[in-house]
Amino acid sequence: MKIAVFPPNSLILADLVERKGHEPLVLQKEIRKKVTDVEIDSPPLNITEEEPVKGLKYAAIEVPSGVRGRMAIFGPLIDEAEAAIIMEDAPFGFGCIGCARTNELSMFCLRKRGIPTLELKYPKTREETIEVVNKINTFLDGLEEKNG
């Protein structure tokens, strides 16, 4: 299954999803497409004039263009997702996307999709970390059984 992870650039969540045989829908893959695209003439900006326009599908015109630009990339990942894992209160190093409003909008869009979603608080201790990994594995195993 295609699993949206949030934060969408979390290598840790992406790795856990891949190890269970699912496809993580992550920012890195989308940015790679843009960086290697000959139409992008000024990496690392990785954005074309069309990106904020595409973002209008997910955010109103009054929303800052940075949010719309991010949603032009995140929105299609959210639309494609068959399930989601959301890690809340994660520190910046875990996978920050740098924009609180985009974070809120992305989580709202994921929740309203009605797809199977696992929401977790970032673990602070070793025991909590083990528990979080176990919950993620159980969630992913359950998805396999439903679609098996």
N, CA and C atoms as an extended XYZ file, in Angstrom:
444
Properties=species:S:1:pos:R:3:atomname:S:1:resname:S:1:resid:I:1 pbc="F F F"
N         0.828       -1.180        0.000 N   MET     1
C         0.000        0.000        0.000 CA  MET     1
C         0.878        1.252        0.000 C   MET     1
N         0.292        2.342       -0.432 N   LYS     2
C         0.980        3.628       -0.424 CA  LYS     2
C         0.648        4.328        0.891 C   LYS     2
N         1.700        4.612        1.663 N   ILE     3
C         1.518        5.161        2.999 CA  ILE     3
C         2.103        6.572        3.057 C   ILE     3
N         1.265        7.553        3.364 N   ALA     4
C         1.743        8.911        3.593 CA  ALA     4
C         2.342        8.952        4.985 C   ALA     4
N         3.526        9.541        5.093 N   VAL     5
C         4.142        9.711        6.405 CA  VAL     5
C         4.219       11.194        6.701 C   VAL     5
N         4.022       11.530        7.974 N   PHE     6
C         4.113       12.921        8.371 CA  PHE     6
C         4.928       13.020        9.636 C   PHE     6
N         5.983       13.798        9.638 N   PRO     7
C         6.428       14.723        8.612 CA  PRO     7
C         6.812       13.997        7.320 C   PRO     7
N         6.539       14.639        6.186 N   PRO     8
C         6.696       13.971        4.891 CA  PRO     8
C         8.136       13.772        4.438 C   PRO     8
N         9.095       14.203        5.233 N   ASN     9
C        10.494       13.939        4.882 CA  ASN     9
C        11.186       13.130        5.968 C   ASN     9
N        10.433       12.400        6.776 N   SER    10
C        11.001       11.603        7.845 CA  SER    10
C        11.596       10.313        7.290 C   SER    10
N        12.915       10.234        7.320 N   LEU    11
C        13.585        9.019        6.851 CA  LEU    11
C        13.286        7.836        7.774 C   LEU    11
N        13.091        8.121        9.051 N   ILE    12
C        12.810        7.051       10.013 CA  ILE    12
C        11.475        6.389        9.691 C   ILE    12
N        10.433        7.182        9.516 N   LEU    13
C         9.123        6.608        9.188 CA  LEU    13
C         9.148        5.937        7.822 C   LEU    13
N         9.807        6.567        6.853 N   ALA    14
C         9.892        5.977        5.507 CA  ALA    14
C        10.558        4.605        5.568 C   ALA    14
N        11.617        4.497        6.349 N   ASP    15
C        12.331        3.222        6.466 CA  ASP    15
C        11.450        2.152        7.102 C   ASP    15
N        10.729        2.507        8.162 N   LEU    16
C         9.839        1.531        8.805 CA  LEU    16
C         8.764        1.047        7.832 C   LEU    16
N         8.222        1.961        7.042 N   VAL    17
C         7.183        1.602        6.066 CA  VAL    17
C         7.766        0.671        4.995 C   VAL    17
N         8.936        1.022        4.473 N   GLU    18
C         9.561        0.188        3.431 CA  GLU    18
C         9.891       -1.207        3.948 C   GLU    18
N        10.373       -1.291        5.178 N   ARG    19
C        10.732       -2.599        5.745 CA  ARG    19
C         9.530       -3.535        5.839 C   ARG    19
N         8.330       -2.964        5.910 N   LYS    20
C         7.113       -3.775        5.960 CA  LYS    20
C         6.513       -4.014        4.571 C   LYS    20
N         7.251       -3.606        3.523 N   GLY    21
C         6.812       -3.901        2.167 CA  GLY    21
C         5.836       -2.913        1.567 C   GLY    21
N         5.658       -1.760        2.199 N   HIS    22
C         4.768       -0.730        1.677 CA  HIS    22
C         5.586        0.367        1.004 C   HIS    22
N         4.911        1.240        0.279 N   GLU    23
C         5.579        2.358       -0.384 CA  GLU    23
C         5.342        3.642        0.410 C   GLU    23
N         6.429        4.206        0.984 N   PRO    24
C         6.243        5.469        1.688 CA  PRO    24
C         6.113        6.620        0.688 C   PRO    24
N         5.124        7.453        0.883 N   LEU    25
C         4.953        8.637        0.044 CA  LEU    25
C         5.668        9.774        0.757 C   LEU    25
N         6.875       10.086        0.293 N   VAL    26
C         7.724       11.045        0.996 CA  VAL    26
C         8.205       12.155        0.075 C   VAL    26
N         8.542       13.240        0.698 N   LEU    27
C         8.982       14.445        0.022 CA  LEU    27
C        10.253       14.235       -0.804 C   LEU    27
N        11.179       13.447       -0.307 N   GLN    28
C        12.454       13.260       -0.984 CA  GLN    28
C        12.289       12.773       -2.420 C   GLN    28
N        11.376       11.850       -2.627 N   LYS    29
C        11.164       11.312       -3.977 CA  LYS    29
C        10.598       12.376       -4.903 C   LYS    29
N         9.698       13.201       -4.386 N   GLU    30
C         9.098       14.262       -5.213 CA  GLU    30
C        10.122       15.346       -5.540 C   GLU    30
N        10.933       15.718       -4.556 N   ILE    31
C        11.961       16.741       -4.796 CA  ILE    31
C        13.000       16.212       -5.774 C   ILE    31
N        13.343       14.934       -5.680 N   ARG    32
C        14.323       14.350       -6.614 CA  ARG    32
C        13.841       14.502       -8.057 C   ARG    32
N        12.556       14.273       -8.273 N   LYS    33
C        11.998       14.440       -9.623 CA  LYS    33
C        12.208       15.866      -10.112 C   LYS    33
N        12.049       16.819       -9.208 N   LYS    34
C        12.174       18.221       -9.598 CA  LYS    34
C        13.631       18.629       -9.800 C   LYS    34
N        14.518       18.120       -8.975 N   VAL    35
C        15.933       18.475       -9.092 CA  VAL    35
C        16.526       17.908      -10.377 C   VAL    35
N        16.055       16.741      -10.787 N   THR    36
C        16.603       16.115      -11.995 CA  THR    36
C        15.837       16.495      -13.255 C   THR    36
N        14.830       17.334      -13.119 N   ASP    37
C        14.031       17.789      -14.254 CA  ASP    37
C        14.743       18.963      -14.932 C   ASP    37
N        14.929       18.875      -16.242 N   VAL    38
C        15.630       19.936      -16.961 CA  VAL    38
C        14.866       21.257      -16.967 C   VAL    38
N        13.570       21.223      -16.656 N   GLU    39
C        12.792       22.459      -16.627 CA  GLU    39
C        13.124       23.328      -15.419 C   GLU    39
N        13.709       22.741      -14.398 N   ILE    40
C        14.081       23.515      -13.211 CA  ILE    40
C        15.449       24.119      -13.481 C   ILE    40
N        15.498       25.436      -13.645 N   ASP    41
C        16.768       26.056      -13.982 CA  ASP    41
C        17.507       26.615      -12.787 C   ASP    41
N        16.934       26.540      -11.589 N   SER    42
C        17.654       27.112      -10.463 CA  SER    42
C        17.509       26.289       -9.186 C   SER    42
N        17.948       25.004       -9.194 N   PRO    43
C        17.976       24.300       -7.919 CA  PRO    43
C        18.872       25.086       -6.960 C   PRO    43
N        18.652       25.142       -5.676 N   PRO    44
C        17.771       24.276       -4.912 CA  PRO    44
C        16.363       24.816       -4.715 C   PRO    44
N        15.941       25.808       -5.470 N   LEU    45
C        14.586       26.323       -5.301 CA  LEU    45
C        13.552       25.257       -5.631 C   LEU    45
N        13.819       24.447       -6.641 N   ASN    46
C        12.979       23.294       -6.964 CA  ASN    46
C        11.510       23.626       -7.150 C   ASN    46
N        11.239       24.789       -7.656 N   ILE    47
C         9.850       25.178       -7.833 CA  ILE    47
C         9.708       25.893       -9.170 C   ILE    47
N         8.627       25.653       -9.821 N   THR    48
C         8.325       26.362      -11.067 CA  THR    48
C         7.233       27.375      -10.770 C   THR    48
N         6.947       28.215      -11.731 N   GLU    49
C         5.881       29.196      -11.549 CA  GLU    49
C         4.527       28.521      -11.386 C   GLU    49
N         4.411       27.287      -11.862 N   GLU    50
C         3.137       26.580      -11.779 CA  GLU    50
C         2.860       25.982      -10.404 C   GLU    50
N         3.871       25.794       -9.585 N   GLU    51
C         3.677       25.134       -8.289 CA  GLU    51
C         2.663       25.862       -7.404 C   GLU    51
N         2.789       27.174       -7.172 N   PRO    52
C         1.776       27.832       -6.339 CA  PRO    52
C         0.372       27.756       -6.937 C   PRO    52
N         0.279       27.710       -8.263 N   VAL    53
C        -1.036       27.579       -8.910 CA  VAL    53
C        -1.613       26.190       -8.634 C   VAL    53
N        -0.762       25.151       -8.740 N   LYS    54
C        -1.213       23.793       -8.418 CA  LYS    54
C        -1.659       23.700       -6.973 C   LYS    54
N        -0.986       24.459       -6.106 N   GLY    55
C        -1.320       24.454       -4.689 CA  GLY    55
C        -2.687       25.021       -4.383 C   GLY    55
N        -3.266       25.753       -5.336 N   LEU    56
C        -4.603       26.320       -5.130 CA  LEU    56
C        -5.662       25.240       -4.934 C   LEU    56
N        -5.391       24.039       -5.407 N   LYS    57
C        -6.334       22.942       -5.197 CA  LYS    57
C        -6.460       22.633       -3.703 C   LYS    57
N        -5.397       22.915       -2.943 N   TYR    58
C        -5.338       22.537       -1.535 CA  TYR    58
C        -5.428       23.720       -0.572 C   TYR    58
N        -5.138       24.921       -1.057 N   ALA    59
C        -5.118       26.097       -0.189 CA  ALA    59
C        -5.669       27.299       -0.942 C   ALA    59
N        -6.417       28.136       -0.256 N   ALA    60
C        -7.046       29.313       -0.869 CA  ALA    60
C        -6.003       30.316       -1.363 C   ALA    60
N        -6.423       31.189       -2.234 N   ILE    61
C        -5.542       32.206       -2.807 CA  ILE    61
C        -4.951       33.115       -1.730 C   ILE    61
N        -5.679       33.316       -0.624 N   GLU    62
C        -5.201       34.191        0.449 CA  GLU    62
C        -4.057       33.569        1.243 C   GLU    62
N        -3.874       32.277        1.129 N   VAL    63
C        -2.814       31.582        1.847 CA  VAL    63
C        -1.466       31.988        1.233 C   VAL    63
N        -0.440       32.184        2.045 N   PRO    64
C         0.867       32.566        1.493 CA  PRO    64
C         1.349       31.608        0.411 C   PRO    64
N         2.044       32.151       -0.579 N   SER    65
C         2.487       31.341       -1.718 CA  SER    65
C         3.406       30.208       -1.291 C   SER    65
N         4.155       30.380       -0.197 N   GLY    66
C         5.018       29.299        0.285 CA  GLY    66
C         4.223       28.082        0.710 C   GLY    66
N         3.092       28.327        1.351 N   VAL    67
C         2.214       27.218        1.753 CA  VAL    67
C         1.629       26.566        0.505 C   VAL    67
N         1.159       27.379       -0.427 N   ARG    68
C         0.597       26.819       -1.667 CA  ARG    68
C         1.663       26.041       -2.429 C   ARG    68
N         2.883       26.566       -2.466 N   GLY    69
C         3.967       25.869       -3.157 CA  GLY    69
C         4.269       24.527       -2.526 C   GLY    69
N         4.315       24.486       -1.187 N   ARG    70
C         4.532       23.213       -0.491 CA  ARG    70
C         3.372       22.257       -0.734 C   ARG    70
N         2.145       22.799       -0.687 N   MET    71
C         0.969       21.943       -0.889 CA  MET    71
C         0.894       21.412       -2.320 C   MET    71
N         1.511       22.099       -3.270 N   ALA    72
C         1.567       21.586       -4.639 CA  ALA    72
C         2.353       20.279       -4.679 C   ALA    72
N         3.274       20.113       -3.731 N   ILE    73
C         4.060       18.878       -3.651 CA  ILE    73
C         3.402       17.894       -2.686 C   ILE    73
N         2.991       18.367       -1.500 N   PHE    74
C         2.410       17.482       -0.494 CA  PHE    74
C         1.011       17.018       -0.870 C   PHE    74
N         0.218       17.893       -1.455 N   GLY    75
C        -1.170       17.575       -1.783 CA  GLY    75
C        -1.329       16.310       -2.613 C   GLY    75
N        -0.600       16.182       -3.730 N   PRO    76
C        -0.724       14.952       -4.516 CA  PRO    76
C        -0.310       13.700       -3.742 C   PRO    76
N         0.658       13.823       -2.829 N   LEU    77
C         1.036       12.680       -1.999 CA  LEU    77
C        -0.120       12.292       -1.088 C   LEU    77
N        -0.786       13.296       -0.518 N   ILE    78
C        -1.930       13.049        0.350 CA  ILE    78
C        -3.066       12.402       -0.453 C   ILE    78
N        -3.296       12.910       -1.670 N   ASP    79
C        -4.350       12.348       -2.524 CA  ASP    79
C        -4.081       10.893       -2.886 C   ASP    79
N        -2.822       10.554       -3.051 N   GLU    80
C        -2.414        9.213       -3.484 CA  GLU    80
C        -2.424        8.204       -2.329 C   GLU    80
N        -2.368        8.691       -1.103 N   ALA    81
C        -2.215        7.830        0.075 CA  ALA    81
C        -3.393        6.894        0.275 C   ALA    81
N        -3.070        5.665        0.630 N   GLU    82
C        -4.074        4.668        0.989 CA  GLU    82
C        -4.154        4.497        2.506 C   GLU    82
N        -3.144        5.016        3.201 N   ALA    83
C        -3.088        5.012        4.661 CA  ALA    83
C        -2.073        6.075        5.066 C   ALA    83
N        -2.038        6.395        6.366 N   ALA    84
C        -1.120        7.443        6.817 CA  ALA    84
C        -0.603        7.162        8.219 C   ALA    84
N         0.619        7.630        8.454 N   ILE    85
C         1.214        7.629        9.789 CA  ILE    85
C         1.604        9.070       10.085 C   ILE    85
N         1.064        9.600       11.180 N   ILE    86
C         1.335       10.980       11.570 CA  ILE    86
C         2.063       10.975       12.909 C   ILE    86
N         3.248       11.578       12.927 N   MET    87
C         4.022       11.713       14.154 CA  MET    87
C         3.900       13.163       14.610 C   MET    87
N         3.266       13.376       15.744 N   GLU    88
C         3.066       14.731       16.260 CA  GLU    88
C         4.150       15.086       17.271 C   GLU    88
N         4.414       16.374       17.377 N   ASP    89
C         5.381       16.924       18.341 CA  ASP    89
C         6.801       16.425       18.124 C   ASP    89
N         7.149       16.112       16.882 N   ALA    90
C         8.501       15.647       16.585 CA  ALA    90
C         9.466       16.829       16.559 C   ALA    90
N        10.716       16.613       16.978 N   PRO    91
C        11.704       17.692       16.909 CA  PRO    91
C        12.085       17.971       15.456 C   PRO    91
N        12.694       19.124       15.219 N   PHE    92
C        13.043       19.528       13.856 CA  PHE    92
C        13.862       18.479       13.120 C   PHE    92
N        14.797       17.834       13.776 N   GLY    93
C        15.663       16.857       13.123 CA  GLY    93
C        14.954       15.605       12.659 C   GLY    93
N        13.760       15.358       13.167 N   PHE    94
C        13.014       14.154       12.784 CA  PHE    94
C        12.413       14.284       11.393 C   PHE    94
N        12.203       15.480       10.930 N   GLY    95
C        11.627       15.654        9.606 CA  GLY    95
C        10.826       16.926        9.480 C   GLY    95
N        11.347       18.006        9.984 N   CYS    96
C        10.617       19.276        9.923 CA  CYS    96
C        10.474       19.740        8.480 C   CYS    96
N         9.300       20.269        8.136 N   ILE    97
C         9.121       20.816        6.796 CA  ILE    97
C         9.146       22.322        6.809 C   ILE    97
N         9.375       22.896        7.970 N   GLY    98
C         9.655       24.306        8.065 CA  GLY    98
C         8.489       25.266        7.993 C   GLY    98
N         7.253       24.797        8.070 N   CYS    99
C         6.129       25.720        7.965 CA  CYS    99
C         4.956       25.165        8.769 C   CYS    99
N         4.667       25.823        9.888 N   ALA   100
C         3.605       25.333       10.777 CA  ALA   100
C         2.253       25.296       10.073 C   ALA   100
N         1.949       26.270        9.243 N   ARG   101
C         0.645       26.303        8.560 CA  ARG   101
C         0.530       25.163        7.553 C   ARG   101
N         1.609       24.866        6.858 N   THR   102
C         1.591       23.734        5.930 CA  THR   102
C         1.407       22.434        6.711 C   THR   102
N         2.070       22.331        7.864 N   ASN   103
C         1.909       21.138        8.704 CA  ASN   103
C         0.449       20.941        9.087 C   ASN   103
N        -0.179       22.012        9.574 N   GLU   104
C        -1.578       21.925       10.000 CA  GLU   104
C        -2.489       21.555        8.840 C   GLU   104
N        -2.274       22.180        7.699 N   LEU   105
C        -3.101       21.905        6.526 CA  LEU   105
C        -2.899       20.469        6.040 C   LEU   105
N        -1.660       20.008        6.029 N   SER   106
C        -1.368       18.637        5.590 CA  SER   106
C        -2.046       17.614        6.492 C   SER   106
N        -1.936       17.812        7.811 N   MET   107
C        -2.571       16.870        8.740 CA  MET   107
C        -4.092       16.917        8.611 C   MET   107
N        -4.646       18.108        8.420 N   PHE   108
C        -6.089       18.234        8.212 CA  PHE   108
C        -6.516       17.456        6.967 C   PHE   108
N        -5.784       17.637        5.877 N   CYS   109
C        -6.121       16.945        4.622 CA  CYS   109
C        -6.005       15.435        4.771 C   CYS   109
N        -4.981       14.967        5.479 N   LEU   110
C        -4.828       13.527        5.700 CA  LEU   110
C        -5.998       12.983        6.524 C   LEU   110
N        -6.345       13.689        7.587 N   ARG   111
C        -7.425       13.216        8.466 CA  ARG   111
C        -8.761       13.181        7.747 C   ARG   111
N        -9.036       14.173        6.924 N   LYS   112
C       -10.353       14.219        6.277 CA  LYS   112
C       -10.482       13.212        5.133 C   LYS   112
N        -9.384       12.605        4.711 N   ARG   113
C        -9.447       11.588        3.651 CA  ARG   113
C       -10.216       10.349        4.082 C   ARG   113
N       -10.228       10.058        5.368 N   GLY   114
C       -10.932        8.878        5.847 CA  GLY   114
C       -10.179        7.577        5.625 C   GLY   114
N        -8.896        7.663        5.365 N   ILE   115
C        -8.074        6.468        5.176 CA  ILE   115
C        -7.578        5.983        6.544 C   ILE   115
N        -7.152        4.725        6.635 N   PRO   116
C        -6.594        4.270        7.913 CA  PRO   116
C        -5.408        5.162        8.305 C   PRO   116
N        -5.448        5.673        9.530 N   THR   117
C        -4.418        6.608        9.979 CA  THR   117
C        -3.975        6.252       11.389 C   THR   117
N        -2.664        6.223       11.575 N   LEU   118
C        -2.073        6.015       12.892 CA  LEU   118
C        -1.453        7.334       13.322 C   LEU   118
N        -1.926        7.871       14.442 N   GLU   119
C        -1.379        9.120       14.972 CA  GLU   119
C        -0.641        8.823       16.268 C   GLU   119
N         0.585        9.306       16.324 N   LEU   120
C         1.452        9.033       17.469 CA  LEU   120
C         2.096       10.305       17.978 C   LEU   120
N         2.415       10.320       19.255 N   LYS   121
C         3.220       11.395       19.834 CA  LYS   121
C         4.679       10.962       19.762 C   LYS   121
N         5.561       11.898       19.451 N   TYR   122
C         6.984       11.584       19.371 CA  TYR   122
C         7.462       11.037       20.716 C   TYR   122
N         8.153        9.900       20.709 N   PRO   123
C         8.596        9.284       21.961 CA  PRO   123
C         9.746       10.063       22.611 C   PRO   123
N         9.744       10.065       23.923 N   LYS   124
C        10.777       10.801       24.670 CA  LYS   124
C        11.731        9.866       25.423 C   LYS   124
N        11.334        8.609       25.589 N   THR   125
C        12.174        7.655       26.310 CA  THR   125
C        12.403        6.417       25.431 C   THR   125
N        13.333        5.593       25.874 N   ARG   126
C        13.618        4.344       25.149 CA  ARG   126
C        12.371        3.459       25.114 C   ARG   126
N        11.690        3.361       26.237 N   GLU   127
C        10.494        2.514       26.317 CA  GLU   127
C         9.395        3.025       25.383 C   GLU   127
N         9.204        4.348       25.363 N   GLU   128
C         8.207        4.925       24.464 CA  GLU   128
C         8.588        4.684       23.003 C   GLU   128
N         9.874        4.724       22.710 N   THR   129
C        10.344        4.490       21.340 CA  THR   129
C        10.021        3.062       20.905 C   THR   129
N        10.281        2.112       21.767 N   ILE   130
C         9.970        0.712       21.462 CA  ILE   130
C         8.472        0.550       21.238 C   ILE   130
N         7.680        1.205       22.088 N   GLU   131
C         6.226        1.131       21.968 CA  GLU   131
C         5.748        1.741       20.644 C   GLU   131
N         6.327        2.872       20.246 N   VAL   132
C         5.946        3.525       18.992 CA  VAL   132
C         6.278        2.634       17.803 C   VAL   132
N         7.469        2.060       17.775 N   VAL   133
C         7.851        1.170       16.672 CA  VAL   133
C         6.918       -0.033       16.613 C   VAL   133
N         6.572       -0.585       17.765 N   ASN   134
C         5.636       -1.716       17.801 CA  ASN   134
C         4.259       -1.316       17.269 C   ASN   134
N         3.780       -0.123       17.640 N   LYS   135
C         2.479        0.351       17.143 CA  LYS   135
C         2.506        0.531       15.633 C   LYS   135
N         3.607        1.071       15.112 N   ILE   136
C         3.727        1.262       13.659 CA  ILE   136
C         3.726       -0.085       12.953 C   ILE   136
N         4.506       -1.033       13.468 N   ASN   137
C         4.557       -2.364       12.847 CA  ASN   137
C         3.194       -3.053       12.896 C   ASN   137
N         2.502       -2.946       14.009 N   THR   138
C         1.161       -3.549       14.134 CA  THR   138
C         0.196       -2.907       13.146 C   THR   138
N         0.241       -1.583       13.039 N   PHE   139
C        -0.612       -0.854       12.093 CA  PHE   139
C        -0.345       -1.319       10.662 C   PHE   139
N         0.933       -1.375       10.282 N   LEU   140
C         1.283       -1.783        8.917 CA  LEU   140
C         0.915       -3.240        8.658 C   LEU   140
N         1.123       -4.108        9.638 N   ASP   141
C         0.722       -5.520        9.491 CA  ASP   141
C        -0.792       -5.632        9.307 C   ASP   141
N        -1.538       -4.813       10.039 N   GLY   142
C        -3.004       -4.822        9.909 CA  GLY   142
C        -3.460       -4.393        8.530 C   GLY   142
N        -2.734       -3.463        7.921 N   LEU   143
C        -3.070       -3.033        6.562 CA  LEU   143
C        -2.868       -4.168        5.574 C   LEU   143
N        -1.810       -4.932        5.756 N   GLU   144
C        -1.538       -6.072        4.872 CA  GLU   144
C        -2.663       -7.093        4.955 C   GLU   144
N        -3.157       -7.334        6.170 N   GLU   145
C        -4.222       -8.315        6.352 CA  GLU   145
C        -5.515       -7.866        5.686 C   GLU   145
N        -5.817       -6.549        5.776 N   LYS   146
C        -7.054       -6.017        5.173 CA  LYS   146
C        -7.003       -6.087        3.669 C   LYS   146
N        -5.815       -5.906        3.097 N   ASN   147
C        -5.685       -5.888        1.634 CA  ASN   147
C        -5.175       -7.196        1.069 C   ASN   147
N        -4.765       -8.116        1.949 N   GLY   148
C        -4.167       -9.372        1.543 CA  GLY   148
C        -5.006      -10.144        0.665 C   GLY   148
